[in-house]
């Protein structure tokens, strides 16, 4: 299976990629998920073969290395992972589609390496870091559940309100290392926000899509749309953060024309 090695800390990052010569789209999943979510929910089938897709497991997720040290999940190391994957696939620039934390990684890449990001799509993304709100994306006590070392405790917490995870999401959750995710979330909670000054300087064409019930991220998205000179916000009526990607059709109805226009 294709993989790349981070040149800074030697972590191995696994990915899948098609290579037909079509415009490349790098797809970055959200917290506790994996690259398989994009195929499982139908996004890969919808994009290919019009676009080549690159789907990587972020560190701490899927088949990629899973260190248990929170320091291993700083954003600069994650960006080095992305750069290593792009080097391995031979791409100097890509369209980037990210969900949740993947959107944050995409935003950071567009700010620090703008020539590498042809366009940016942020699904349920944010420029802000508000640790007290992370539990609202999952459930109260999510970090403690992960620190038990049992992903089943995390899944049970996600389903504790009577809702059931879709099969692709449940499988992605189950394949992870609970202690690695605990370290990852501890690092995420300690991160810093992207300033509105930096957002105002961005020239990357950006599509923001966020659920109207995804608080506080819908508010963050409205701020980004107002500040970023080349950003457009599509509000997903009635969707929560966890429901951002499914069903995919309303997303694809906006995403495909955006990619075509920026390609």
VMD Tcl script that draws the C-alpha trace (Angstrom):
set ca {
  {0.00 0.00 0.00}
  {1.42 3.46 -0.86}
  {2.95 5.36 2.02}
  {5.15 8.35 2.76}
  {7.55 9.02 5.63}
  {7.59 12.33 7.48}
  {11.18 13.65 7.17}
  {11.03 15.34 10.59}
  {9.94 12.54 12.93}
  {9.88 9.46 10.64}
  {6.18 8.73 11.10}
  {4.73 6.61 8.28}
  {1.61 7.94 6.57}
  {-0.54 5.69 4.38}
  {-2.64 6.89 1.48}
  {-4.58 5.82 -1.60}
  {-4.32 7.69 -4.89}
  {-5.60 7.45 -8.42}
  {-3.33 8.61 -11.23}
  {-5.01 9.28 -14.57}
  {-3.61 12.73 -15.18}
  {-6.85 14.43 -14.10}
  {-6.73 17.41 -11.70}
  {-5.75 16.07 -8.25}
  {-7.98 16.43 -5.18}
  {-6.46 15.75 -1.76}
  {-9.14 14.58 0.70}
  {-8.51 14.91 4.45}
  {-10.87 13.24 6.92}
  {-11.97 14.44 10.33}
  {-11.12 13.40 13.87}
  {-11.42 9.68 14.72}
  {-12.17 8.79 11.07}
  {-9.91 7.56 8.25}
  {-9.38 7.84 4.51}
  {-12.02 5.11 3.99}
  {-14.83 7.55 4.82}
  {-14.53 9.19 1.40}
  {-15.08 5.94 -0.46}
  {-17.62 4.60 2.01}
  {-19.90 7.63 1.62}
  {-19.59 7.78 -2.17}
  {-17.36 10.82 -2.63}
  {-14.60 8.97 -4.49}
  {-17.05 7.47 -6.99}
  {-18.58 10.91 -7.60}
  {-15.23 12.64 -8.20}
  {-13.42 9.99 -10.25}
  {-12.50 9.83 -13.07}
  {-13.12 13.54 -13.63}
  {-10.60 14.17 -10.85}
  {-7.80 12.10 -9.40}
  {-8.21 11.66 -5.65}
  {-5.58 11.31 -2.95}
  {-6.93 10.04 0.36}
  {-4.53 9.92 3.30}
  {-4.87 8.61 6.82}
  {-3.86 11.48 9.08}
  {-1.37 10.50 11.77}
  {-3.07 8.77 14.67}
  {-5.78 7.44 12.34}
  {-6.43 4.51 10.03}
  {-3.26 2.66 9.03}
  {-0.87 5.57 9.59}
  {1.47 5.60 12.59}
  {-0.21 6.29 15.91}
  {2.12 7.88 18.46}
  {0.78 8.27 22.02}
  {2.57 11.57 22.71}
  {0.41 14.71 22.32}
  {3.47 16.62 21.05}
  {3.46 14.38 17.97}
  {0.20 15.94 16.77}
  {1.21 19.59 16.44}
  {-0.06 21.15 13.23}
  {3.44 21.66 11.78}
  {4.14 17.91 11.93}
  {0.76 17.16 10.35}
  {1.57 19.58 7.53}
  {4.88 17.79 7.00}
  {2.88 14.58 6.60}
  {0.80 16.22 3.87}
  {3.89 17.54 2.10}
  {5.46 14.07 2.21}
  {2.35 12.52 0.64}
  {2.26 15.15 -2.11}
  {5.93 14.53 -2.85}
  {5.27 10.78 -3.00}
  {2.42 11.30 -5.48}
  {4.41 13.78 -7.57}
  {2.02 16.72 -7.18}
  {3.21 20.27 -6.66}
  {-0.33 21.57 -6.07}
  {-3.78 20.09 -5.43}
  {-7.38 20.96 -4.79}
  {-7.98 20.26 -1.12}
  {-11.21 18.97 0.43}
  {-11.18 18.63 4.22}
  {-13.76 17.71 6.82}
  {-13.53 19.00 10.42}
  {-9.86 18.67 11.47}
  {-9.01 17.89 7.85}
  {-10.47 21.27 6.93}
  {-8.27 22.92 9.55}
  {-5.21 21.19 8.09}
  {-6.22 22.41 4.65}
  {-6.61 25.96 5.90}
  {-3.18 25.84 7.53}
  {-1.61 24.48 4.34}
  {-3.24 27.22 2.25}
  {-1.84 29.86 4.61}
  {1.69 28.47 4.91}
  {2.06 27.03 1.39}
  {-0.46 28.92 -0.75}
  {1.04 27.85 -4.08}
  {0.29 24.22 -3.22}
  {-3.48 24.70 -2.77}
  {-5.40 25.38 -5.98}
  {-8.68 25.55 -4.11}
  {-9.87 24.81 -0.59}
  {-13.17 23.21 0.46}
  {-13.84 23.26 4.21}
  {-16.63 20.95 5.37}
  {-17.60 21.66 8.96}
  {-14.31 23.51 9.39}
  {-13.21 26.36 11.61}
  {-10.37 28.82 12.02}
  {-10.92 28.89 15.80}
  {-9.84 26.54 18.57}
  {-12.27 26.41 21.46}
  {-11.44 23.46 23.66}
  {-14.64 23.72 25.65}
  {-16.65 23.05 22.49}
  {-14.87 19.87 21.37}
  {-16.99 17.72 23.68}
  {-20.11 19.09 21.97}
  {-18.86 17.58 18.70}
  {-18.70 14.16 20.36}
  {-20.07 13.75 23.89}
  {-19.28 14.82 27.44}
  {-16.42 12.66 28.72}
  {-15.19 11.63 25.24}
  {-11.54 12.09 26.23}
  {-11.92 9.97 29.34}
  {-13.58 7.26 27.22}
  {-10.60 7.23 24.86}
  {-8.14 7.07 27.74}
  {-9.62 3.70 28.70}
  {-7.89 2.39 25.60}
  {-11.14 0.94 24.26}
  {-12.65 2.40 21.08}
  {-15.91 0.65 21.92}
  {-16.31 3.02 24.88}
  {-15.99 5.96 22.49}
  {-18.48 4.47 20.02}
  {-20.93 3.74 22.84}
  {-20.68 7.36 23.93}
  {-21.34 8.56 20.40}
  {-24.49 6.43 20.29}
  {-25.57 7.12 23.85}
  {-28.31 9.57 22.86}
  {-30.11 6.88 20.86}
  {-28.67 7.86 17.48}
  {-26.82 5.31 15.37}
  {-23.66 5.99 13.43}
  {-23.75 5.22 9.72}
  {-21.80 1.99 8.97}
  {-18.88 3.76 7.24}
  {-18.35 6.12 10.19}
  {-18.71 3.34 12.75}
  {-16.12 1.21 10.94}
  {-13.72 4.15 10.73}
  {-14.09 4.84 14.45}
  {-13.56 1.18 15.35}
  {-10.29 0.91 13.39}
  {-8.51 3.54 15.47}
  {-6.19 3.38 18.48}
  {-7.97 4.94 21.46}
  {-4.80 6.07 23.26}
  {-3.42 7.67 20.09}
  {-6.68 9.54 19.62}
  {-6.56 10.71 23.23}
  {-3.09 12.18 22.58}
  {-4.32 13.70 19.33}
  {-7.26 15.43 21.03}
  {-5.10 16.72 23.86}
  {-2.88 18.38 21.24}
  {-5.91 19.70 19.33}
  {-7.35 21.32 22.44}
  {-4.03 23.09 23.04}
  {-3.87 24.54 19.51}
  {-4.21 28.20 18.60}
  {-6.71 29.99 16.37}
  {-5.95 31.36 12.90}
  {-6.17 35.14 13.09}
  {-8.67 37.09 11.01}
  {-5.72 39.09 9.70}
  {-4.29 35.96 8.07}
  {-7.73 34.99 6.75}
  {-8.10 38.41 5.12}
  {-4.82 37.90 3.26}
  {-5.78 34.56 1.72}
  {-6.13 34.43 -2.06}
  {-7.14 30.76 -2.32}
  {-10.64 30.17 -3.78}
  {-12.53 28.68 -0.84}
  {-15.86 26.91 -0.47}
  {-17.23 26.69 3.08}
  {-20.03 24.22 3.87}
  {-21.32 23.93 7.42}
  {-24.51 22.67 9.04}
  {-26.85 25.24 10.54}
  {-27.00 23.12 13.72}
  {-23.22 22.79 13.90}
  {-22.56 25.25 16.72}
  {-20.33 27.16 17.09}
  {-18.81 26.26 13.70}
  {-21.60 27.78 11.65}
  {-20.84 31.08 13.39}
  {-17.13 30.62 12.65}
  {-17.94 29.88 9.00}
  {-19.95 33.07 8.72}
  {-16.97 35.00 10.06}
  {-14.61 33.32 7.60}
  {-16.95 34.02 4.68}
  {-17.09 37.69 5.66}
  {-13.33 38.05 6.13}
  {-11.80 35.86 3.42}
  {-11.85 37.72 0.07}
  {-12.40 34.62 -2.10}
  {-14.64 32.51 0.14}
  {-18.27 31.50 -0.24}
  {-20.42 29.87 2.44}
  {-23.11 27.27 1.78}
  {-25.17 26.62 4.91}
  {-26.38 23.02 5.19}
  {-29.86 23.34 6.62}
  {-30.48 21.22 9.71}
  {-27.15 19.39 9.72}
  {-25.05 18.87 12.83}
  {-21.28 18.55 12.81}
  {-21.40 14.75 12.75}
  {-23.96 14.84 9.96}
  {-21.97 17.15 7.69}
  {-20.93 14.55 5.09}
  {-24.07 12.41 4.87}
  {-26.07 12.25 2.72}
  {-23.45 13.40 0.21}
  {-25.61 14.64 -2.66}
  {-26.16 18.23 -1.39}
  {-22.40 18.48 -0.79}
  {-21.53 17.16 -4.24}
  {-24.00 19.51 -5.92}
  {-21.85 22.39 -4.64}
  {-18.43 20.73 -4.62}
  {-18.27 19.45 -8.20}
  {-19.10 22.78 -9.88}
  {-16.65 24.54 -7.56}
  {-13.84 22.13 -8.44}
  {-14.62 22.41 -12.14}
  {-14.58 26.19 -11.99}
  {-11.26 26.35 -10.13}
  {-9.66 23.57 -12.19}
}
mol new
graphics top color blue
foreach p $ca { graphics top sphere $p radius 0.5 }
foreach p [lrange $ca 0 end-1] q [lrange $ca 1 end] { graphics top cylinder $p $q radius 0.2 }
display resetview
